[in-house]
Amino acid sequence: MAFMVSAGLVYEAVAAACSSPQTTELNASKRSKTLMKWVGLGLLQAGGLVAVAAMVSRRPGPVIAGGGTAMVLLALQYWHAKEAGLASSAPGTEQY
């Protein structure tokens, strides 16, 4: 249970700071630096929250494992979205 709660915390924190991997991919040509800045900030917040959860938990191992797993998976998703978007010639969804 602690693993799932910690993983959910990471997803919530990153979602609060970011749009989505899909948006990142679709608009990477114009906004990849800004989008990835917010991914980094979301992961930083999530890491802090997971650290606090681990400190107050009787079983910190699952908290750290769940949060760490979710952080790595989300970081990889956003990294892939950025790379795929930058490699694509498709137009973005935003007008400038």
N, C-alpha and C positions, 0 to 999 in steps of 0.2 A: 504494500500500500504506500509506504513512504517513497518508494521508487517512482510510482505513478504520480503522486502528488508533486514531487520535485520536478519531474519531467513536465508536467502540466504547467507548473510555475514558469519554467523557462519559455514554453510556447506562448504563454500569456504575456510575459514581459516583452518578448521580441515582437509579438503581434501589436502590442500597444505602441511600440516605437517605430514600426515599419508598416509598409503597405502589404506586399506579398511577393513571393518569388516570381509569380506570373507578371506582376507589374514591373518588377525589376528587369525581367527579361524583355518585356515589351518596350520599355523606355530606357534601356541601358545606354543607347547611343547618346542620349542627351543628359541623363541624370545618374549614371552609375556611381559617380563619386558621392553624391548626396545620399543616394539610396544605401550605399554600403556604409557610409558614415553612421546612419541610423541603425543599421544591422549591428555594427560594432557597439554602439551605445546601448542597444537593447540587450546584447549578450553580456556587456559589462554589468548592467543592472541585474540581469538574471543571475550572473555569477555571485554578485553580492547577496542577493536574496537566498540563493542556495547555500551560501556560506553561513548566513544567519540561521537558516533552517537546520543545517548540520550541527551548528553549535548548541541549539536548544533541543535537538533530538536525542532520544535515548539510543537510537541506532543510526548514527551519522553515515555509515557506509552506503545504505540504499539511497539516502538523500543525495549524496555526492554522485553515486553511480547514475541515478535517474536524471539528475540535473545535467551532469556532464555528458551523458549520452544524447540528451535532447539538444544541448548546446552544439555538440559536434555535428549532429544531423542537420540542424537548421543552418549552421554556418556553411556546410557543404551544399545545401540546397540553394542558398543565396549566391554562393560563389559560382555554382554551375549556371544559375539564372543569369548572372552578370556576364559570364563568359559566352554563353549561348546568345545573349542579346547583342553583345558587341560583335559577334561573328555573323550575325544575321543582317540581311539587307532589307528585311521587312520594315515597313514604317511603324513608328510607335503609335500609341493611342492618344497622345497629347499633342495639342497644337501650340506653337510658340509664335 
